[in-house]
Amino acid sequence: MRHLRPITFLGSLLLAVVAALTGTAAAQAAEQAARGPYVALGDSYSSGVGAGNYISSSGDCKRSTNAYPYLWAGLNSPSSFSFTACSGARTGDVVAGQLSPLNSGTSLVSISVGGNDAGFADVMTTCVTSSDSTCLDRINTARAYVSSTLPGKLDTVYSAIRSKAPNARVAVFGYPRFYKLGSVCIGLSETKRKAINDAADLLNSVISQRAGAYGYVFADVRGMFTGHEICSGNSWLHSVDWTNIGNSYHPKAVGHSSGYLPVLSSVD
């Protein structure tokens, strides 16, 4: 039995070396993948509306240098970076006008879409300007759309991405909950705020389910924004911005750098 100890030791050492080399190879592969082409698709939550410092050439799409795709590209130096996300984009807009940079060499894709299809802007306008009952009726209409119609529209987007960029890792972003509940907050009633948060959760659930069907990663930002909702006292989201109404209910620059960016980095 004494002669087995050196053999056992050598075997353990060999396994450790192999494990180290395998880990190194995996790390190198991940690093190499991070340098591949990155394409950022989606709506205003990806373009960076509300984050300021908009790229002048992006026009009404309002792509911001403070938006999480731009920040991620600056930190990771991909071989190319295509930023086609656009304010107001719906699923059909993504398919029709944002996918041209995708190809078989694309390494990473990020996207947020679905909120505009569900009528997010109209929901918030209705809830800010109308009674609780009118707000809840509008939210229920949006919920019905999210449950019945949106899944098929998301499938069209995700299928198109798969077709054009079959080798890419795809991070599908959800939306934050907008309000902190259970605290005194001037503005919308607790009833409205809870209904809006619940609708956001439903939207995230549908997006997550459809993304998962394609093997895509659902990038959930709700945890990062917990404690930083509107009415929290340290909000990473704009409330109603009467001086620039387009900023309303969009992430601030800190929401991208401290909320969205870490989630994309963890997915990568």
C-alpha positions as CSV (number, residue, x, y, z in Angstrom):
1,M,0.0,0.0,0.0
2,R,2.9,2.4,0.6
3,H,3.7,2.4,-3.2
4,L,0.2,3.6,-4.0
5,R,0.7,6.9,-2.3
6,P,3.1,8.5,-4.8
7,I,0.8,7.2,-7.6
8,T,-2.2,8.7,-5.9
9,F,-0.4,12.0,-5.4
10,L,0.7,12.1,-9.0
11,G,-2.8,11.4,-10.1
12,S,-4.2,14.2,-8.0
13,L,-1.5,16.5,-9.3
14,L,-2.3,15.6,-12.9
15,L,-6.0,16.2,-12.3
16,A,-5.3,19.6,-10.8
17,V,-3.1,20.6,-13.7
18,V,-5.8,19.4,-16.2
19,A,-8.4,21.3,-14.3
20,A,-6.3,24.5,-14.2
21,L,-5.6,24.2,-17.9
22,T,-9.3,23.6,-18.7
23,G,-10.2,26.6,-16.6
24,T,-7.6,28.7,-18.3
25,A,-8.9,27.6,-21.7
26,A,-12.4,28.4,-20.8
27,A,-11.4,31.8,-19.5
28,Q,-9.5,32.5,-22.7
29,A,-12.5,31.4,-24.8
30,A,-14.8,33.7,-22.8
31,E,-12.3,36.6,-23.2
32,Q,-12.1,36.0,-26.9
33,A,-15.8,35.8,-27.3
34,A,-16.2,39.1,-25.4
35,R,-14.0,40.7,-28.1
36,G,-16.3,39.5,-30.9
37,P,-18.9,41.7,-32.6
38,Y,-21.6,43.1,-30.3
39,V,-25.0,44.3,-31.5
40,A,-27.4,46.3,-29.2
41,L,-31.1,46.2,-30.3
42,G,-34.3,47.3,-28.8
43,D,-36.4,50.2,-27.5
44,S,-35.7,53.3,-25.4
45,Y,-34.6,51.3,-22.4
46,S,-31.7,50.1,-24.5
47,S,-31.1,53.3,-26.5
48,G,-30.7,55.3,-23.3
49,V,-33.6,57.7,-23.3
50,G,-33.4,59.6,-19.9
51,A,-29.7,59.0,-19.6
52,G,-28.6,62.1,-21.4
53,N,-25.5,62.6,-23.6
54,Y,-27.2,61.5,-26.8
55,I,-25.3,60.8,-29.9
56,S,-26.2,63.5,-32.4
57,S,-26.3,61.2,-35.4
58,S,-28.9,59.0,-33.7
59,G,-31.6,61.7,-34.0
60,D,-35.0,60.8,-32.5
61,C,-33.6,57.3,-31.6
62,K,-31.8,59.1,-28.7
63,R,-28.9,56.7,-28.3
64,S,-26.9,57.7,-25.3
65,T,-23.2,57.3,-24.5
66,N,-24.5,56.6,-20.9
67,A,-26.7,53.7,-22.0
68,Y,-25.6,50.2,-20.9
69,P,-24.7,48.9,-24.4
70,Y,-22.3,51.8,-25.0
71,L,-20.8,51.4,-21.5
72,W,-20.4,47.7,-22.0
73,A,-18.7,48.2,-25.3
74,G,-16.3,50.8,-23.8
75,L,-15.3,48.4,-21.1
76,N,-14.9,45.3,-23.2
77,S,-13.7,46.6,-26.6
78,P,-15.5,44.2,-28.9
79,S,-14.2,43.9,-32.4
80,S,-17.2,45.9,-33.5
81,F,-20.1,47.5,-31.9
82,S,-23.4,48.2,-33.6
83,F,-25.9,50.3,-31.7
84,T,-29.3,50.2,-33.4
85,A,-31.7,50.4,-30.4
86,C,-34.2,53.2,-30.9
87,S,-36.6,55.2,-28.8
88,G,-40.2,54.1,-29.4
89,A,-39.3,50.8,-31.0
90,R,-41.8,48.0,-31.1
91,T,-41.2,44.4,-32.1
92,G,-42.0,45.1,-35.7
93,D,-39.6,48.1,-35.8
94,V,-36.8,45.8,-34.5
95,V,-37.4,43.2,-37.2
96,A,-37.8,45.8,-39.9
97,G,-35.0,48.2,-39.1
98,Q,-32.5,47.0,-36.6
99,L,-31.2,43.6,-37.5
100,S,-28.9,44.4,-40.5
101,P,-25.7,44.3,-38.4
102,L,-26.3,40.7,-37.3
103,N,-24.5,37.8,-39.0
104,S,-23.0,34.4,-38.2
105,G,-20.0,36.1,-36.6
106,T,-22.0,38.1,-34.1
107,S,-20.8,37.2,-30.6
108,L,-23.2,39.1,-28.4
109,V,-26.7,40.5,-28.8
110,S,-28.7,42.5,-26.2
111,I,-32.3,43.6,-26.6
112,S,-35.2,45.1,-24.7
113,V,-38.5,45.2,-26.5
114,G,-42.2,44.7,-25.8
115,G,-43.1,47.6,-23.5
116,N,-44.2,49.8,-26.4
117,D,-46.2,47.0,-28.0
118,A,-48.1,46.7,-24.7
119,G,-48.8,50.5,-24.8
120,F,-46.6,51.4,-21.9
121,A,-46.6,55.2,-22.6
122,D,-50.4,55.3,-22.9
123,V,-50.8,53.3,-19.7
124,M,-48.6,55.7,-17.7
125,T,-50.3,58.8,-19.2
126,T,-53.7,57.3,-18.3
127,C,-52.7,56.5,-14.8
128,V,-51.1,59.9,-14.2
129,T,-54.1,61.9,-15.5
130,S,-57.1,59.7,-14.6
131,S,-58.9,58.0,-11.7
132,D,-57.8,54.7,-10.1
133,S,-60.6,52.8,-11.9
134,T,-59.7,54.3,-15.3
135,C,-56.0,53.5,-14.7
136,L,-56.8,49.9,-13.7
137,D,-59.0,49.4,-16.8
138,R,-56.2,50.6,-19.0
139,I,-53.7,48.3,-17.3
140,N,-56.1,45.3,-17.6
141,T,-56.3,46.0,-21.4
142,A,-52.5,46.0,-21.5
143,R,-52.2,42.8,-19.5
144,A,-54.6,41.1,-21.9
145,Y,-52.4,42.1,-24.8
146,V,-49.2,41.0,-23.1
147,S,-50.7,37.6,-22.3
148,S,-52.4,36.9,-25.7
149,T,-50.7,38.8,-28.4
150,L,-47.2,39.8,-27.3
151,P,-45.8,36.2,-27.1
152,G,-46.2,35.8,-30.9
153,K,-44.6,39.1,-31.6
154,L,-41.6,38.3,-29.4
155,D,-41.3,35.0,-31.1
156,T,-41.0,36.8,-34.5
157,V,-38.1,38.9,-33.1
158,Y,-36.3,36.1,-31.4
159,S,-36.6,33.9,-34.4
160,A,-35.2,36.6,-36.7
161,I,-32.2,37.1,-34.4
162,R,-31.6,33.3,-34.3
163,S,-31.8,33.2,-38.1
164,K,-29.3,36.0,-38.6
165,A,-27.0,35.5,-35.7
166,P,-27.1,31.7,-34.9
167,N,-23.9,31.7,-32.9
168,A,-24.5,34.8,-30.7
169,R,-25.2,34.8,-27.0
170,V,-28.4,36.8,-26.6
171,A,-29.3,38.7,-23.5
172,V,-33.0,39.6,-23.4
173,F,-33.6,42.4,-21.0
174,G,-36.7,42.9,-18.9
175,Y,-38.0,46.1,-17.3
176,P,-37.7,47.3,-13.7
177,R,-40.5,47.7,-11.3
178,F,-41.3,51.3,-11.2
179,Y,-42.5,52.1,-7.7
180,K,-41.6,51.5,-4.2
181,L,-44.7,50.5,-2.3
182,G,-45.8,50.9,1.3
183,S,-44.3,54.4,1.7
184,V,-45.7,57.9,1.6
185,C,-45.3,59.1,-2.0
186,I,-46.7,62.2,-3.6
187,G,-48.3,61.4,-6.9
188,L,-50.0,58.2,-7.9
189,S,-52.0,56.3,-5.4
190,E,-50.8,53.0,-3.9
191,T,-53.5,51.2,-5.9
192,K,-52.1,52.6,-9.2
193,R,-48.5,52.0,-8.2
194,K,-49.1,48.4,-7.3
195,A,-51.1,47.7,-10.5
196,I,-48.3,49.2,-12.6
197,N,-45.6,47.1,-10.8
198,D,-47.8,43.9,-11.2
199,A,-48.1,44.6,-14.9
200,A,-44.4,45.1,-15.2
201,D,-43.9,41.7,-13.5
202,L,-46.3,40.1,-16.0
203,L,-44.5,41.6,-18.9
204,N,-41.2,40.4,-17.6
205,S,-42.7,36.9,-17.1
206,V,-43.8,36.7,-20.7
207,I,-40.5,38.0,-22.0
208,S,-38.6,35.5,-19.9
209,Q,-40.7,32.6,-21.1
210,R,-40.4,33.4,-24.7
211,A,-36.6,34.2,-24.5
212,G,-36.1,30.9,-22.7
213,A,-37.8,29.0,-25.5
214,Y,-35.0,30.1,-27.8
215,G,-32.2,29.4,-25.3
216,Y,-31.7,33.1,-24.7
217,V,-30.7,34.5,-21.3
218,F,-33.4,36.6,-19.6
219,A,-31.5,39.6,-18.1
220,D,-33.6,40.5,-15.1
221,V,-32.9,44.0,-13.7
222,R,-35.6,44.1,-11.0
223,G,-33.2,43.0,-8.3
224,M,-30.7,45.7,-9.2
225,F,-33.4,48.4,-9.0
226,T,-34.8,47.2,-5.7
227,G,-34.4,50.1,-3.3
228,H,-34.0,52.5,-6.3
229,E,-37.6,52.7,-7.6
230,I,-39.6,55.9,-7.9
231,C,-40.7,56.9,-4.3
232,S,-37.6,55.2,-2.8
233,G,-35.8,58.5,-2.1
234,N,-32.9,57.3,-4.2
235,S,-34.6,56.6,-7.5
236,W,-32.6,55.4,-10.6
237,L,-35.7,56.1,-12.7
238,H,-37.2,59.4,-13.7
239,S,-40.7,60.1,-12.4
240,V,-42.8,62.5,-14.5
241,D,-40.4,65.0,-15.9
242,W,-42.4,68.1,-16.9
243,T,-39.4,69.8,-18.3
244,N,-38.6,66.9,-20.7
245,I,-41.6,64.6,-20.8
246,G,-39.8,62.0,-22.8
247,N,-37.5,61.2,-19.9
248,S,-40.5,60.2,-17.7
249,Y,-40.3,56.6,-16.4
250,H,-37.0,55.8,-18.0
251,P,-33.7,54.9,-16.3
252,K,-31.4,57.7,-15.4
253,A,-27.7,57.4,-16.3
254,V,-27.1,55.7,-12.9
255,G,-29.8,53.2,-13.7
256,H,-27.8,52.1,-16.8
257,S,-24.4,52.1,-15.1
258,S,-25.5,50.5,-11.8
259,G,-28.6,48.7,-12.8
260,Y,-28.4,47.4,-16.4
261,L,-24.6,47.2,-17.0
262,P,-23.8,44.8,-14.2
263,V,-26.6,42.5,-15.4
264,L,-25.2,42.4,-18.9
265,S,-21.7,41.9,-17.5
266,S,-23.0,38.9,-15.5
267,V,-24.7,37.4,-18.6
268,D,-21.5,37.9,-20.6
